[in-house]
Amino acid sequence: MLGIDRRTINIAWTLFLFALLLVVVHEIGRTLLIFALALTFAFLLAPVVNALERTFHARIPRVVSLAVVYVILTAAIAVTMIPLGTRLSQEAGALASRDDMVQIIDNKRGMGAFCRMEIGLDTDVEIHEAGHEPYAVASRHFGRLLDFG
């Protein structure tokens, strides 16, 4: 066939199809992700819907069972998130009203000043000594940062 090996053509065709598949997946990646999450969510809710259907037998259709499960799930998420959101807004308000926080931001010293003032760490010196590895210093003191309350 014009001096081209059949095996070479098969390999080239396979590489082309694989590259085409990668391009298509890249282009519709967001849609695929949403679709995969929807399938996972449906798979997780199927046993609950089936149990509700068995409880009420054939008196209500499957769509109504699914709607009841969604309403209950939405209510449970709302009941869980409302206290969390309230607490988060209170903490954000308390953080914004701190006088020393304004001073830290005004000094433009950021986390180094905050660490020295709150928990007694001298991170500026440690970061300077660490060179280009400031994350190693941060990970070393992460536990102390969480315990300063």
Number of C-alpha atoms within 10 A of each C-alpha: 5 4 5 8 9 10 9 10 11 11 11 12 12 12 12 12 12 12 12 12 12 12 12 11 13 11 11 10 13 11 11 13 11 11 12 12 12 12 12 12 11 13 11 11 15 14 11 14 21 14 12 18 19 11 10 11 11 9 9 11 11 14 11 13 18 19 12 14 17 14 12 12 13 12 12 11 11 12 11 11 12 11 11 12 11 11 12 12 12 12 12 11 11 10 13 12 11 10 9 13 15 13 14 16 13 10 10 11 12 13 13 18 20 20 18 13 13 11 15 13 17 14 19 17 10 16 17 11 12 13 8 9 12 16 11 13 15 15 11 11 15 11 10 15 16 9 8 10 7
